[in-house]
Amino acid sequence: MIVVPSAFTGGWSRTIQATPCSLLTRRVEYSLTPLGESLREPFGQLYDWTVEHSGEIQNCQRAYDARADAQSS
């Protein structure tokens, strides 16, 4: 098992592990560590919330973009 360095995982050190599949190839299999697995439930809840509020999120993004366009004109 190789623990992926935090620079590679965007600072989420020790949440993803890389396991070399063969000494002859550069193929690596990635999987979540137990710490990474502990994020499944909160990320699942965040995903559900995002889906539920996607219309409102998109409306807010359009309003923000319109203001930014108006300011740059």
PDB file of N, H, CA, C and O in Angstrom:
ATOM      1  N   MET A   1       0.844  -1.172   0.000  1.00  0.00           N
ATOM      2  CA  MET A   1       0.000   0.000   0.000  1.00  0.00           C
ATOM      3  C   MET A   1       0.888   1.233   0.000  1.00  0.00           C
ATOM      4  O   MET A   1       1.884   1.303   0.720  1.00  0.00           O
ATOM      5  N   ILE A   2       0.505   2.207  -0.824  1.00  0.00           N
ATOM      6  H   ILE A   2      -0.304   2.150  -1.409  1.00  0.00           H
ATOM      7  CA  ILE A   2       1.192   3.491  -0.868  1.00  0.00           C
ATOM      8  C   ILE A   2       0.172   4.544  -0.470  1.00  0.00           C
ATOM      9  O   ILE A   2      -0.894   4.619  -1.080  1.00  0.00           O
ATOM     10  N   VAL A   3       0.464   5.345   0.518  1.00  0.00           N
ATOM     11  H   VAL A   3       1.330   5.283   1.013  1.00  0.00           H
ATOM     12  CA  VAL A   3      -0.433   6.443   0.870  1.00  0.00           C
ATOM     13  C   VAL A   3      -0.092   7.602  -0.047  1.00  0.00           C
ATOM     14  O   VAL A   3       1.061   8.028  -0.117  1.00  0.00           O
ATOM     15  N   VAL A   4      -1.095   8.113  -0.752  1.00  0.00           N
ATOM     16  H   VAL A   4      -2.032   7.766  -0.695  1.00  0.00           H
ATOM     17  CA  VAL A   4      -0.876   9.171  -1.724  1.00  0.00           C
ATOM     18  C   VAL A   4      -0.483  10.447  -0.996  1.00  0.00           C
ATOM     19  O   VAL A   4      -1.143  10.830  -0.030  1.00  0.00           O
ATOM     20  N   PRO A   5       0.590  11.117  -1.443  1.00  0.00           N
ATOM     21  CA  PRO A   5       1.021  12.348  -0.785  1.00  0.00           C
ATOM     22  C   PRO A   5      -0.064  13.413  -0.839  1.00  0.00           C
ATOM     23  O   PRO A   5      -0.864  13.445  -1.774  1.00  0.00           O
ATOM     24  N   SER A   6      -0.091  14.280   0.160  1.00  0.00           N
ATOM     25  H   SER A   6       0.559  14.254   0.920  1.00  0.00           H
ATOM     26  CA  SER A   6      -1.150  15.282   0.233  1.00  0.00           C
ATOM     27  C   SER A   6      -1.125  16.226  -0.959  1.00  0.00           C
ATOM     28  O   SER A   6      -2.182  16.719  -1.353  1.00  0.00           O
ATOM     29  N   ALA A   7       0.026  16.498  -1.548  1.00  0.00           N
ATOM     30  H   ALA A   7       0.885  16.098  -1.228  1.00  0.00           H
ATOM     31  CA  ALA A   7       0.093  17.383  -2.711  1.00  0.00           C
ATOM     32  C   ALA A   7      -0.674  16.766  -3.877  1.00  0.00           C
ATOM     33  O   ALA A   7      -1.277  17.491  -4.668  1.00  0.00           O
ATOM     34  N   PHE A   8      -0.661  15.444  -3.994  1.00  0.00           N
ATOM     35  H   PHE A   8      -0.171  14.855  -3.351  1.00  0.00           H
ATOM     36  CA  PHE A   8      -1.359  14.767  -5.091  1.00  0.00           C
ATOM     37  C   PHE A   8      -2.863  14.758  -4.860  1.00  0.00           C
ATOM     38  O   PHE A   8      -3.630  14.868  -5.816  1.00  0.00           O
ATOM     39  N   THR A   9      -3.289  14.633  -3.642  1.00  0.00           N
ATOM     40  H   THR A   9      -2.666  14.544  -2.865  1.00  0.00           H
ATOM     41  CA  THR A   9      -4.713  14.515  -3.341  1.00  0.00           C
ATOM     42  C   THR A   9      -5.334  15.854  -2.983  1.00  0.00           C
ATOM     43  O   THR A   9      -6.445  15.893  -2.453  1.00  0.00           O
ATOM     44  N   GLY A  10      -4.642  16.951  -3.259  1.00  0.00           N
ATOM     45  H   GLY A  10      -3.740  16.920  -3.690  1.00  0.00           H
ATOM     46  CA  GLY A  10      -5.214  18.259  -2.976  1.00  0.00           C
ATOM     47  C   GLY A  10      -5.297  18.557  -1.500  1.00  0.00           C
ATOM     48  O   GLY A  10      -6.169  19.314  -1.074  1.00  0.00           O
ATOM     49  N   GLY A  11      -4.412  17.981  -0.708  1.00  0.00           N
ATOM     50  H   GLY A  11      -3.703  17.366  -1.054  1.00  0.00           H
ATOM     51  CA  GLY A  11      -4.387  18.268   0.712  1.00  0.00           C
ATOM     52  C   GLY A  11      -5.171  17.280   1.562  1.00  0.00           C
ATOM     53  O   GLY A  11      -5.167  17.388   2.788  1.00  0.00           O
ATOM     54  N   TRP A  12      -5.833  16.334   0.947  1.00  0.00           N
ATOM     55  H   TRP A  12      -5.836  16.246  -0.049  1.00  0.00           H
ATOM     56  CA  TRP A  12      -6.621  15.351   1.692  1.00  0.00           C
ATOM     57  C   TRP A  12      -5.754  14.148   2.019  1.00  0.00           C
ATOM     58  O   TRP A  12      -6.091  13.020   1.660  1.00  0.00           O
ATOM     59  N   SER A  13      -4.649  14.382   2.693  1.00  0.00           N
ATOM     60  H   SER A  13      -4.375  15.299   2.984  1.00  0.00           H
ATOM     61  CA  SER A  13      -3.716  13.296   2.973  1.00  0.00           C
ATOM     62  C   SER A  13      -4.390  12.191   3.779  1.00  0.00           C
ATOM     63  O   SER A  13      -5.203  12.429   4.672  1.00  0.00           O
ATOM     64  N   ARG A  14      -4.012  10.996   3.421  1.00  0.00           N
ATOM     65  H   ARG A  14      -3.351  10.803   2.696  1.00  0.00           H
ATOM     66  CA  ARG A  14      -4.459   9.777   4.094  1.00  0.00           C
ATOM     67  C   ARG A  14      -5.945   9.481   3.917  1.00  0.00           C
ATOM     68  O   ARG A  14      -6.524   8.770   4.737  1.00  0.00           O
ATOM     69  N   THR A  15      -6.580  10.011   2.863  1.00  0.00           N
ATOM     70  H   THR A  15      -6.110  10.589   2.196  1.00  0.00           H
ATOM     71  CA  THR A  15      -7.964   9.648   2.580  1.00  0.00           C
ATOM     72  C   THR A  15      -8.053   8.734   1.369  1.00  0.00           C
ATOM     73  O   THR A  15      -9.072   8.077   1.155  1.00  0.00           O
ATOM     74  N   ILE A  16      -6.982   8.691   0.573  1.00  0.00           N
ATOM     75  H   ILE A  16      -6.154   9.224   0.747  1.00  0.00           H
ATOM     76  CA  ILE A  16      -6.928   7.841  -0.618  1.00  0.00           C
ATOM     77  C   ILE A  16      -5.637   7.056  -0.570  1.00  0.00           C
ATOM     78  O   ILE A  16      -4.591   7.593  -0.207  1.00  0.00           O
ATOM     79  N   GLN A  17      -5.704   5.798  -0.932  1.00  0.00           N
ATOM     80  H   GLN A  17      -6.554   5.362  -1.227  1.00  0.00           H
ATOM     81  CA  GLN A  17      -4.484   5.006  -1.009  1.00  0.00           C
ATOM     82  C   GLN A  17      -4.299   4.524  -2.436  1.00  0.00           C
ATOM     83  O   GLN A  17      -5.274   4.278  -3.146  1.00  0.00           O
ATOM     84  N   ALA A  18      -3.058   4.391  -2.853  1.00  0.00           N
ATOM     85  H   ALA A  18      -2.266   4.592  -2.276  1.00  0.00           H
ATOM     86  CA  ALA A  18      -2.723   3.891  -4.181  1.00  0.00           C
ATOM     87  C   ALA A  18      -2.025   2.555  -4.017  1.00  0.00           C
ATOM     88  O   ALA A  18      -1.076   2.430  -3.243  1.00  0.00           O
ATOM     89  N   THR A  19      -2.497   1.559  -4.747  1.00  0.00           N
ATOM     90  H   THR A  19      -3.268   1.661  -5.376  1.00  0.00           H
ATOM     91  CA  THR A  19      -1.914   0.225  -4.687  1.00  0.00           C
ATOM     92  C   THR A  19      -1.391  -0.144  -6.063  1.00  0.00           C
ATOM     93  O   THR A  19      -2.182  -0.281  -6.996  1.00  0.00           O
ATOM     94  N   PRO A  20      -0.071  -0.310  -6.222  1.00  0.00           N
ATOM     95  CA  PRO A  20       0.455  -0.737  -7.528  1.00  0.00           C
ATOM     96  C   PRO A  20      -0.126  -2.094  -7.894  1.00  0.00           C
ATOM     97  O   PRO A  20      -0.160  -3.004  -7.065  1.00  0.00           O
ATOM     98  N   CYS A  21      -0.585  -2.233  -9.146  1.00  0.00           N
ATOM     99  H   CYS A  21      -0.557  -1.494  -9.819  1.00  0.00           H
ATOM    100  CA  CYS A  21      -1.202  -3.490  -9.583  1.00  0.00           C
ATOM    101  C   CYS A  21      -0.191  -4.450 -10.181  1.00  0.00           C
ATOM    102  O   CYS A  21      -0.419  -5.660 -10.198  1.00  0.00           O
ATOM    103  N   SER A  22       0.929  -3.921 -10.673  1.00  0.00           N
ATOM    104  H   SER A  22       1.114  -2.939 -10.659  1.00  0.00           H
ATOM    105  CA  SER A  22       1.918  -4.769 -11.318  1.00  0.00           C
ATOM    106  C   SER A  22       3.260  -4.053 -11.313  1.00  0.00           C
ATOM    107  O   SER A  22       3.322  -2.828 -11.412  1.00  0.00           O
ATOM    108  N   LEU A  23       4.307  -4.810 -11.200  1.00  0.00           N
ATOM    109  H   LEU A  23       4.256  -5.806 -11.120  1.00  0.00           H
ATOM    110  CA  LEU A  23       5.639  -4.221 -11.276  1.00  0.00           C
ATOM    111  C   LEU A  23       6.023  -3.912 -12.719  1.00  0.00           C
ATOM    112  O   LEU A  23       6.938  -3.124 -12.959  1.00  0.00           O
ATOM    113  N   LEU A  24       5.332  -4.526 -13.684  1.00  0.00           N
ATOM    114  H   LEU A  24       4.589  -5.166 -13.489  1.00  0.00           H
ATOM    115  CA  LEU A  24       5.669  -4.367 -15.098  1.00  0.00           C
ATOM    116  C   LEU A  24       4.958  -3.180 -15.742  1.00  0.00           C
ATOM    117  O   LEU A  24       5.400  -2.688 -16.781  1.00  0.00           O
ATOM    118  N   THR A  25       3.883  -2.722 -15.153  1.00  0.00           N
ATOM    119  H   THR A  25       3.524  -3.121 -14.309  1.00  0.00           H
ATOM    120  CA  THR A  25       3.142  -1.594 -15.724  1.00  0.00           C
ATOM    121  C   THR A  25       3.089  -0.456 -14.721  1.00  0.00           C
ATOM    122  O   THR A  25       3.449  -0.614 -13.554  1.00  0.00           O
ATOM    123  N   ARG A  26       2.642   0.671 -15.189  1.00  0.00           N
ATOM    124  H   ARG A  26       2.349   0.799 -16.136  1.00  0.00           H
ATOM    125  CA  ARG A  26       2.501   1.823 -14.291  1.00  0.00           C
ATOM    126  C   ARG A  26       1.073   1.951 -13.777  1.00  0.00           C
ATOM    127  O   ARG A  26       0.690   3.007 -13.275  1.00  0.00           O
ATOM    128  N   ARG A  27       0.303   0.913 -13.895  1.00  0.00           N
ATOM    129  H   ARG A  27       0.615   0.056 -14.304  1.00  0.00           H
ATOM    130  CA  ARG A  27      -1.088   0.938 -13.449  1.00  0.00           C
ATOM    131  C   ARG A  27      -1.156   0.933 -11.923  1.00  0.00           C
ATOM    132  O   ARG A  27      -0.461   0.172 -11.249  1.00  0.00           O
ATOM    133  N   VAL A  28      -2.016   1.806 -11.405  1.00  0.00           N
ATOM    134  H   VAL A  28      -2.580   2.424 -11.952  1.00  0.00           H
ATOM    135  CA  VAL A  28      -2.204   1.912  -9.966  1.00  0.00           C
ATOM    136  C   VAL A  28      -3.701   1.905  -9.694  1.00  0.00           C
ATOM    137  O   VAL A  28      -4.468   2.548 -10.411  1.00  0.00           O
ATOM    138  N   GLU A  29      -4.110   1.192  -8.681  1.00  0.00           N
ATOM    139  H   GLU A  29      -3.487   0.670  -8.099  1.00  0.00           H
ATOM    140  CA  GLU A  29      -5.509   1.173  -8.284  1.00  0.00           C
ATOM    141  C   GLU A  29      -5.672   2.070  -7.062  1.00  0.00           C
ATOM    142  O   GLU A  29      -4.932   1.948  -6.087  1.00  0.00           O
ATOM    143  N   TYR A  30      -6.648   2.972  -7.127  1.00  0.00           N
ATOM    144  H   TYR A  30      -7.250   3.071  -7.919  1.00  0.00           H
ATOM    145  CA  TYR A  30      -6.895   3.890  -6.020  1.00  0.00           C
ATOM    146  C   TYR A  30      -8.120   3.438  -5.241  1.00  0.00           C
ATOM    147  O   TYR A  30      -9.090   2.954  -5.824  1.00  0.00           O
ATOM    148  N   SER A  31      -8.073   3.594  -3.949  1.00  0.00           N
ATOM    149  H   SER A  31      -7.285   3.988  -3.475  1.00  0.00           H
ATOM    150  CA  SER A  31      -9.220   3.278  -3.105  1.00  0.00           C
ATOM    151  C   SER A  31      -9.195   4.195  -1.889  1.00  0.00           C
ATOM    152  O   SER A  31      -8.170   4.785  -1.546  1.00  0.00           O
ATOM    153  N   LEU A  32     -10.346   4.292  -1.256  1.00  0.00           N
ATOM    154  H   LEU A  32     -11.178   3.812  -1.535  1.00  0.00           H
ATOM    155  CA  LEU A  32     -10.442   5.120  -0.061  1.00  0.00           C
ATOM    156  C   LEU A  32      -9.876   4.377   1.142  1.00  0.00           C
ATOM    157  O   LEU A  32     -10.062   3.170   1.290  1.00  0.00           O
ATOM    158  N   THR A  33      -9.198   5.106   1.979  1.00  0.00           N
ATOM    159  H   THR A  33      -9.047   6.087   1.859  1.00  0.00           H
ATOM    160  CA  THR A  33      -8.752   4.562   3.255  1.00  0.00           C
ATOM    161  C   THR A  33      -9.953   4.587   4.205  1.00  0.00           C
ATOM    162  O   THR A  33     -10.989   5.153   3.854  1.00  0.00           O
ATOM    163  N   PRO A  34      -9.846   3.998   5.381  1.00  0.00           N
ATOM    164  CA  PRO A  34     -10.949   4.106   6.342  1.00  0.00           C
ATOM    165  C   PRO A  34     -11.311   5.569   6.636  1.00  0.00           C
ATOM    166  O   PRO A  34     -12.488   5.894   6.794  1.00  0.00           O
ATOM    167  N   LEU A  35     -10.313   6.445   6.708  1.00  0.00           N
ATOM    168  H   LEU A  35      -9.357   6.181   6.579  1.00  0.00           H
ATOM    169  CA  LEU A  35     -10.602   7.859   6.935  1.00  0.00           C
ATOM    170  C   LEU A  35     -11.396   8.431   5.768  1.00  0.00           C
ATOM    171  O   LEU A  35     -12.355   9.176   5.969  1.00  0.00           O
ATOM    172  N   GLY A  36     -10.992   8.079   4.539  1.00  0.00           N
ATOM    173  H   GLY A  36     -10.213   7.473   4.376  1.00  0.00           H
ATOM    174  CA  GLY A  36     -11.727   8.517   3.363  1.00  0.00           C
ATOM    175  C   GLY A  36     -13.145   7.956   3.346  1.00  0.00           C
ATOM    176  O   GLY A  36     -14.091   8.663   2.997  1.00  0.00           O
ATOM    177  N   GLU A  37     -13.295   6.689   3.721  1.00  0.00           N
ATOM    178  H   GLU A  37     -12.527   6.114   4.005  1.00  0.00           H
ATOM    179  CA  GLU A  37     -14.623   6.066   3.786  1.00  0.00           C
ATOM    180  C   GLU A  37     -15.542   6.825   4.741  1.00  0.00           C
ATOM    181  O   GLU A  37     -16.752   6.887   4.526  1.00  0.00           O
ATOM    182  N   SER A  38     -14.961   7.402   5.801  1.00  0.00           N
ATOM    183  H   SER A  38     -13.978   7.351   5.976  1.00  0.00           H
ATOM    184  CA  SER A  38     -15.794   8.124   6.769  1.00  0.00           C
ATOM    185  C   SER A  38     -16.414   9.382   6.162  1.00  0.00           C
ATOM    186  O   SER A  38     -17.307   9.979   6.763  1.00  0.00           O
ATOM    187  N   LEU A  39     -15.953   9.791   4.983  1.00  0.00           N
ATOM    188  H   LEU A  39     -15.227   9.306   4.494  1.00  0.00           H
ATOM    189  CA  LEU A  39     -16.517  10.966   4.310  1.00  0.00           C
ATOM    190  C   LEU A  39     -17.709  10.621   3.423  1.00  0.00           C
ATOM    191  O   LEU A  39     -18.399  11.522   2.947  1.00  0.00           O
ATOM    192  N   ARG A  40     -17.960   9.339   3.194  1.00  0.00           N
ATOM    193  H   ARG A  40     -17.399   8.608   3.581  1.00  0.00           H
ATOM    194  CA  ARG A  40     -19.063   8.958   2.297  1.00  0.00           C
ATOM    195  C   ARG A  40     -20.400   9.546   2.730  1.00  0.00           C
ATOM    196  O   ARG A  40     -21.105  10.134   1.910  1.00  0.00           O
ATOM    197  N   GLU A  41     -20.758   9.400   3.989  1.00  0.00           N
ATOM    198  H   GLU A  41     -20.186   8.922   4.655  1.00  0.00           H
ATOM    199  CA  GLU A  41     -22.064   9.882   4.453  1.00  0.00           C
ATOM    200  C   GLU A  41     -22.188  11.403   4.348  1.00  0.00           C
ATOM    201  O   GLU A  41     -23.170  11.885   3.784  1.00  0.00           O
ATOM    202  N   PRO A  42     -21.222  12.186   4.873  1.00  0.00           N
ATOM    203  CA  PRO A  42     -21.397  13.639   4.745  1.00  0.00           C
ATOM    204  C   PRO A  42     -21.373  14.115   3.296  1.00  0.00           C
ATOM    205  O   PRO A  42     -22.122  15.026   2.946  1.00  0.00           O
ATOM    206  N   PHE A  43     -20.531  13.521   2.440  1.00  0.00           N
ATOM    207  H   PHE A  43     -19.922  12.780   2.724  1.00  0.00           H
ATOM    208  CA  PHE A  43     -20.527  13.912   1.027  1.00  0.00           C
ATOM    209  C   PHE A  43     -21.827  13.493   0.347  1.00  0.00           C
ATOM    210  O   PHE A  43     -22.334  14.207  -0.518  1.00  0.00           O
ATOM    211  N   GLY A  44     -22.364  12.345   0.734  1.00  0.00           N
ATOM    212  H   GLY A  44     -21.951  11.765   1.437  1.00  0.00           H
ATOM    213  CA  GLY A  44     -23.659  11.918   0.196  1.00  0.00           C
ATOM    214  C   GLY A  44     -24.757  12.894   0.570  1.00  0.00           C
ATOM    215  O   GLY A  44     -25.613  13.214  -0.255  1.00  0.00           O
ATOM    216  N   GLN A  45     -24.740  13.371   1.806  1.00  0.00           N
ATOM    217  H   GLN A  45     -24.045  13.111   2.477  1.00  0.00           H
ATOM    218  CA  GLN A  45     -25.725  14.352   2.248  1.00  0.00           C
ATOM    219  C   GLN A  45     -25.544  15.675   1.510  1.00  0.00           C
ATOM    220  O   GLN A  45     -26.525  16.322   1.146  1.00  0.00           O
ATOM    221  N   LEU A  46     -24.297  16.076   1.289  1.00  0.00           N
ATOM    222  H   LEU A  46     -23.500  15.550   1.584  1.00  0.00           H
ATOM    223  CA  LEU A  46     -24.033  17.301   0.524  1.00  0.00           C
ATOM    224  C   LEU A  46     -24.542  17.149  -0.905  1.00  0.00           C
ATOM    225  O   LEU A  46     -25.135  18.078  -1.452  1.00  0.00           O
ATOM    226  N   TYR A  47     -24.318  15.991  -1.512  1.00  0.00           N
ATOM    227  H   TYR A  47     -23.836  15.235  -1.067  1.00  0.00           H
ATOM    228  CA  TYR A  47     -24.802  15.733  -2.863  1.00  0.00           C
ATOM    229  C   TYR A  47     -26.331  15.818  -2.909  1.00  0.00           C
ATOM    230  O   TYR A  47     -26.891  16.472  -3.789  1.00  0.00           O
ATOM    231  N   ASP A  48     -27.004  15.157  -1.960  1.00  0.00           N
ATOM    232  H   ASP A  48     -26.549  14.626  -1.245  1.00  0.00           H
ATOM    233  CA  ASP A  48     -28.468  15.187  -1.916  1.00  0.00           C
ATOM    234  C   ASP A  48     -28.983  16.612  -1.779  1.00  0.00           C
ATOM    235  O   ASP A  48     -29.943  16.993  -2.448  1.00  0.00           O
ATOM    236  N   TRP A  49     -28.351  17.403  -0.917  1.00  0.00           N
ATOM    237  H   TRP A  49     -27.571  17.094  -0.373  1.00  0.00           H
ATOM    238  CA  TRP A  49     -28.747  18.802  -0.726  1.00  0.00           C
ATOM    239  C   TRP A  49     -28.568  19.586  -2.027  1.00  0.00           C
ATOM    240  O   TRP A  49     -29.422  20.391  -2.397  1.00  0.00           O
ATOM    241  N   THR A  50     -27.447  19.343  -2.717  1.00  0.00           N
ATOM    242  H   THR A  50     -26.753  18.690  -2.416  1.00  0.00           H
ATOM    243  CA  THR A  50     -27.168  20.048  -3.967  1.00  0.00           C
ATOM    244  C   THR A  50     -28.210  19.718  -5.022  1.00  0.00           C
ATOM    245  O   THR A  50     -28.691  20.611  -5.718  1.00  0.00           O
ATOM    246  N   VAL A  51     -28.560  18.452  -5.147  1.00  0.00           N
ATOM    247  H   VAL A  51     -28.169  17.726  -4.581  1.00  0.00           H
ATOM    248  CA  VAL A  51     -29.588  18.050  -6.116  1.00  0.00           C
ATOM    249  C   VAL A  51     -30.922  18.702  -5.766  1.00  0.00           C
ATOM    250  O   VAL A  51     -31.617  19.215  -6.643  1.00  0.00           O
ATOM    251  N   GLU A  52     -31.272  18.680  -4.496  1.00  0.00           N
ATOM    252  H   GLU A  52     -30.708  18.263  -3.784  1.00  0.00           H
ATOM    253  CA  GLU A  52     -32.543  19.252  -4.046  1.00  0.00           C
ATOM    254  C   GLU A  52     -32.628  20.753  -4.332  1.00  0.00           C
ATOM    255  O   GLU A  52     -33.699  21.267  -4.653  1.00  0.00           O
ATOM    256  N   HIS A  53     -31.500  21.450  -4.214  1.00  0.00           N
ATOM    257  H   HIS A  53     -30.630  21.033  -3.953  1.00  0.00           H
ATOM    258  CA  HIS A  53     -31.477  22.909  -4.373  1.00  0.00           C
ATOM    259  C   HIS A  53     -30.849  23.363  -5.692  1.00  0.00           C
ATOM    260  O   HIS A  53     -30.486  24.531  -5.832  1.00  0.00           O
ATOM    261  N   SER A  54     -30.720  22.461  -6.650  1.00  0.00           N
ATOM    262  H   SER A  54     -31.016  21.513  -6.537  1.00  0.00           H
ATOM    263  CA  SER A  54     -29.988  22.796  -7.883  1.00  0.00           C
ATOM    264  C   SER A  54     -30.614  23.960  -8.652  1.00  0.00           C
ATOM    265  O   SER A  54     -29.888  24.781  -9.213  1.00  0.00           O
ATOM    266  N   GLY A  55     -31.930  24.046  -8.689  1.00  0.00           N
ATOM    267  H   GLY A  55     -32.520  23.379  -8.234  1.00  0.00           H
ATOM    268  CA  GLY A  55     -32.572  25.166  -9.378  1.00  0.00           C
ATOM    269  C   GLY A  55     -32.212  26.498  -8.752  1.00  0.00           C
ATOM    270  O   GLY A  55     -31.881  27.453  -9.454  1.00  0.00           O
ATOM    271  N   GLU A  56     -32.278  26.563  -7.435  1.00  0.00           N
ATOM    272  H   GLU A  56     -32.547  25.788  -6.865  1.00  0.00           H
ATOM    273  CA  GLU A  56     -31.938  27.801  -6.724  1.00  0.00           C
ATOM    274  C   GLU A  56     -30.457  28.145  -6.900  1.00  0.00           C
ATOM    275  O   GLU A  56     -30.104  29.312  -7.070  1.00  0.00           O
ATOM    276  N   ILE A  57     -29.597  27.129  -6.860  1.00  0.00           N
ATOM    277  H   ILE A  57     -29.884  26.181  -6.722  1.00  0.00           H
ATOM    278  CA  ILE A  57     -28.163  27.346  -7.056  1.00  0.00           C
ATOM    279  C   ILE A  57     -27.903  27.911  -8.448  1.00  0.00           C
ATOM    280  O   ILE A  57     -27.130  28.856  -8.602  1.00  0.00           O
ATOM    281  N   GLN A  58     -28.546  27.335  -9.460  1.00  0.00           N
ATOM    282  H   GLN A  58     -29.175  26.567  -9.335  1.00  0.00           H
ATOM    283  CA  GLN A  58     -28.358  27.823 -10.830  1.00  0.00           C
ATOM    284  C   GLN A  58     -28.870  29.249 -10.987  1.00  0.00           C
ATOM    285  O   GLN A  58     -28.237  30.059 -11.664  1.00  0.00           O
ATOM    286  N   ASN A  59     -30.011  29.568 -10.371  1.00  0.00           N
ATOM    287  H   ASN A  59     -30.526  28.910  -9.821  1.00  0.00           H
ATOM    288  CA  ASN A  59     -30.530  30.941 -10.427  1.00  0.00           C
ATOM    289  C   ASN A  59     -29.563  31.925  -9.784  1.00  0.00           C
ATOM    290  O   ASN A  59     -29.342  33.015 -10.312  1.00  0.00           O
ATOM    291  N   CYS A  60     -28.992  31.551  -8.661  1.00  0.00           N
ATOM    292  H   CYS A  60     -29.171  30.665  -8.232  1.00  0.00           H
ATOM    293  CA  CYS A  60     -28.015  32.416  -7.990  1.00  0.00           C
ATOM    294  C   CYS A  60     -26.772  32.601  -8.858  1.00  0.00           C
ATOM    295  O   CYS A  60     -26.225  33.702  -8.931  1.00  0.00           O
ATOM    296  N   GLN A  61     -26.326  31.539  -9.511  1.00  0.00           N
ATOM    297  H   GLN A  61     -26.770  30.644  -9.451  1.00  0.00           H
ATOM    298  CA  GLN A  61     -25.149  31.639 -10.378  1.00  0.00           C
ATOM    299  C   GLN A  61     -25.437  32.553 -11.560  1.00  0.00           C
ATOM    300  O   GLN A  61     -24.587  33.355 -11.945  1.00  0.00           O
ATOM    301  N   ARG A  62     -26.640  32.436 -12.146  1.00  0.00           N
ATOM    302  H   ARG A  62     -27.331  31.784 -11.833  1.00  0.00           H
ATOM    303  CA  ARG A  62     -26.992  33.316 -13.274  1.00  0.00           C
ATOM    304  C   ARG A  62     -27.048  34.774 -12.832  1.00  0.00           C
ATOM    305  O   ARG A  62     -26.577  35.660 -13.545  1.00  0.00           O
ATOM    306  N   ALA A  63     -27.622  35.025 -11.659  1.00  0.00           N
ATOM    307  H   ALA A  63     -28.005  34.306 -11.080  1.00  0.00           H
ATOM    308  CA  ALA A  63     -27.702  36.398 -11.141  1.00  0.00           C
ATOM    309  C   ALA A  63     -26.302  36.955 -10.890  1.00  0.00           C
ATOM    310  O   ALA A  63     -26.025  38.111 -11.211  1.00  0.00           O
ATOM    311  N   TYR A  64     -25.432  36.145 -10.322  1.00  0.00           N
ATOM    312  H   TYR A  64     -25.657  35.207 -10.061  1.00  0.00           H
ATOM    313  CA  TYR A  64     -24.050  36.577 -10.078  1.00  0.00           C
ATOM    314  C   TYR A  64     -23.348  36.889 -11.399  1.00  0.00           C
ATOM    315  O   TYR A  64     -22.682  37.917 -11.525  1.00  0.00           O
ATOM    316  N   ASP A  65     -23.499  36.002 -12.380  1.00  0.00           N
ATOM    317  H   ASP A  65     -24.040  35.167 -12.278  1.00  0.00           H
ATOM    318  CA  ASP A  65     -22.867  36.210 -13.688  1.00  0.00           C
ATOM    319  C   ASP A  65     -23.375  37.484 -14.340  1.00  0.00           C
ATOM    320  O   ASP A  65     -22.601  38.228 -14.941  1.00  0.00           O
ATOM    321  N   ALA A  66     -24.682  37.741 -14.225  1.00  0.00           N
ATOM    322  H   ALA A  66     -25.311  37.136 -13.736  1.00  0.00           H
ATOM    323  CA  ALA A  66     -25.264  38.955 -14.823  1.00  0.00           C
ATOM    324  C   ALA A  66     -24.680  40.204 -14.162  1.00  0.00           C
ATOM    325  O   ALA A  66     -24.359  41.172 -14.851  1.00  0.00           O
ATOM    326  N   ARG A  67     -24.540  40.191 -12.840  1.00  0.00           N
ATOM    327  H   ARG A  67     -24.800  39.404 -12.280  1.00  0.00           H
ATOM    328  CA  ARG A  67     -23.932  41.340 -12.144  1.00  0.00           C
ATOM    329  C   ARG A  67     -22.494  41.528 -12.545  1.00  0.00           C
ATOM    330  O   ARG A  67     -22.056  42.659 -12.757  1.00  0.00           O
ATOM    331  N   ALA A  68     -21.744  40.443 -12.657  1.00  0.00           N
ATOM    332  H   ALA A  68     -22.100  39.524 -12.485  1.00  0.00           H
ATOM    333  CA  ALA A  68     -20.334  40.526 -13.050  1.00  0.00           C
ATOM    334  C   ALA A  68     -20.208  41.059 -14.474  1.00  0.00           C
ATOM    335  O   ALA A  68     -19.321  41.865 -14.756  1.00  0.00           O
ATOM    336  N   ASP A  69     -21.086  40.615 -15.374  1.00  0.00           N
ATOM    337  H   ASP A  69     -21.807  39.960 -15.145  1.00  0.00           H
ATOM    338  CA  ASP A  69     -21.065  41.112 -16.756  1.00  0.00           C
ATOM    339  C   ASP A  69     -21.395  42.595 -16.800  1.00  0.00           C
ATOM    340  O   ASP A  69     -20.771  43.347 -17.549  1.00  0.00           O
ATOM    341  N   ALA A  70     -22.387  43.031 -15.993  1.00  0.00           N
ATOM    342  H   ALA A  70     -22.894  42.420 -15.385  1.00  0.00           H
ATOM    343  CA  ALA A  70     -22.790  44.437 -15.972  1.00  0.00           C
ATOM    344  C   ALA A  70     -21.655  45.315 -15.431  1.00  0.00           C
ATOM    345  O   ALA A  70     -21.463  46.431 -15.913  1.00  0.00           O
ATOM    346  N   GLN A  71     -20.914  44.835 -14.454  1.00  0.00           N
ATOM    347  H   GLN A  71     -21.070  43.929 -14.062  1.00  0.00           H
ATOM    348  CA  GLN A  71     -19.818  45.606 -13.872  1.00  0.00           C
ATOM    349  C   GLN A  71     -18.626  45.707 -14.820  1.00  0.00           C
ATOM    350  O   GLN A  71     -17.889  46.692 -14.790  1.00  0.00           O
ATOM    351  N   SER A  72     -18.438  44.705 -15.650  1.00  0.00           N
ATOM    352  H   SER A  72     -19.036  43.905 -15.675  1.00  0.00           H
ATOM    353  CA  SER A  72     -17.277  44.720 -16.555  1.00  0.00           C
ATOM    354  C   SER A  72     -17.573  45.480 -17.854  1.00  0.00           C
ATOM    355  O   SER A  72     -16.668  45.729 -18.650  1.00  0.00           O
ATOM    356  N   SER A  73     -18.825  45.842 -18.059  1.00  0.00           N
ATOM    357  H   SER A  73     -19.560  45.641 -17.412  1.00  0.00           H
ATOM    358  CA  SER A  73     -19.189  46.580 -19.290  1.00  0.00           C
ATOM    359  C   SER A  73     -18.961  48.064 -19.161  1.00  0.00           C
ATOM    360  O   SER A  73     -19.217  48.812 -20.104  1.00  0.00           O
TER     361      SER A  73
END
